[in-house]
Amino acid sequence: MRRKLAAGNWKMNGTSAALAELKALAEANATAAVDILICPPATLLHRAAEVAGDSAVSVGGQDCHSATSGAHTGDLSVDMLKDAGAESVILGHSERRTDHGEGDAVVLAKAESAIAAGLTAVVCLGESLEQREAGETLDVIGAQLQGSVPDGCTGETLVVAYEPIWAIGTGKVPTLEQIGEVHAFLRGRLVERFGEENGSAVRLLYGGSVKPANASDIFAVEDVDGALVGGASLKAADFAPIIAALSDS
């Protein structure tokens, strides 16, 4: 049985004051029926890990460099993330792919580095609106999965997040049938590549305008094991109903 995961990506939001929201979330979830992950900006990561403590909330990074050290000004290695308290790292988010030109090969190298260091790689996949309207969604997702995910992954080392680019922060959400189609496709590809045991153990998250109002319906879709949430994860009061919906699913 895959344990459900509610993951929050704070993106480029949050200063020291935001740790109060994390504290409230951790206090409300000293234990939880689902796993909870918060990925704050790097400036807060170490303090966030201390605030989360031994609660059900873990913290992760939003990106990493594939190299473990070197002349890479402004970048963070996986060892730095681990040293700061991270247990996971988001990789291949559409904002990194688009804004920083990161292709599948770059994401793959980062995922390999993260997994080798003992971090869980949360690898993001997603199609543009143009690709969706052209009927290319599964081709795009399949190519990203093949090119961005390392060999030998298990449910402990890999989480896959399907985030249609056109739904991130727009308020637009695919139909439940569209979400189900992609998640079923991903599950099939994972089982085909990693075998029944490992492929069935990898958690599949949906991300893209997930809110308390639509969370229950999304979590009822087969092979949706949780969510990667943006804006709604910034406030404990907004994230709590999503966690509750996931717990009840």
ABEGO torsion letter per residue (X at the ends): XBBBBBBBBAEBBEBAAAAAAAAAAAAABABBABBBBBBBBAAAAAAAAAAAEABABBBBBABBBABABEBBBGBBBAAAAAAAGBABBBBGBAAAAAAAGBBAAAAAAAAAAAAAAGBBBBBBBEBBAAAAAAGAAAAAAAAAAAAABBBGBBAAABBBBBBBAAABGAGBBBBAAAAAAAAAAAAAAAAAAAEAAAAAABBBBBBGGBBAAAAAAAAABBGBAEBBBBAAAABAAAAAAAAAAAAAX
